[in-house]
């Protein structure tokens, strides 16, 4: 099993390089790094240090080891979308693979860069048989604002109170070093006084409900590269074709 996982990872890496070379647009990673550099120039050193300490504390909590991994069965869920309609994971899996990604909220510039990059790749995801679902703890009206602002044509779901994020093992409590910095924002966008957010997490789930690609980071400034997701998706298609 270990050899198969390593083989699959190598194939994904090879295919992601090919995908990246075929797309002249800047990588999401380069955009995120530029945003990070810009932010650090404007942020007081003590606040930047507190933010880094929070990231280190989250990573040290063991959450990355507890989060869902490749080979795990994705938990079923149903959530409301930006217009209040109920969306079930199983309904989408009947049609094909599903890319599941979490973002903290429309207030997060790193999330917005990631959502825009995923939207740009959406035609490629669809061509290769996958739907894209984005989850956040935002209230539905805030999710609608995010969807409209960035002209997102994929589903944006409200995981209020982070119930689904907890089921996937990607919800964490804000460390004390940054908790007060987020209180007003989370109350406004999430409609509660909670202190919980989802990790930067993205999963590719095959039709049988098994996770085939996973990206999970304690650093909110890091996100799954769309080219990597697409490469994993193309490998799924290759496997499906070879099994016919």
Secondary structure, 3 states (H helix, E strand, C coil): CHHHHHHHHHHHHHHHHHHHHCCCCCCHHHHHHHHHHHHHHHCCHHHHHHHHHHHHHHHHCCHHHHCCCCCCECCCCEEEECCCCEEEHHHHHCCCEEEEEECCCCCCHHHHHHHHHHHHHHHHHHHCCEEEEEEECCCHHHHHHHHHHCCCCCEEEECHHHHHHHHCCCEEECCHHHHHHHHHHHHHHHCCCCCEEECEEEEEECCCCEEEEEEEECCCCCCCCHHHHHHHHHHHHHHHHHCC
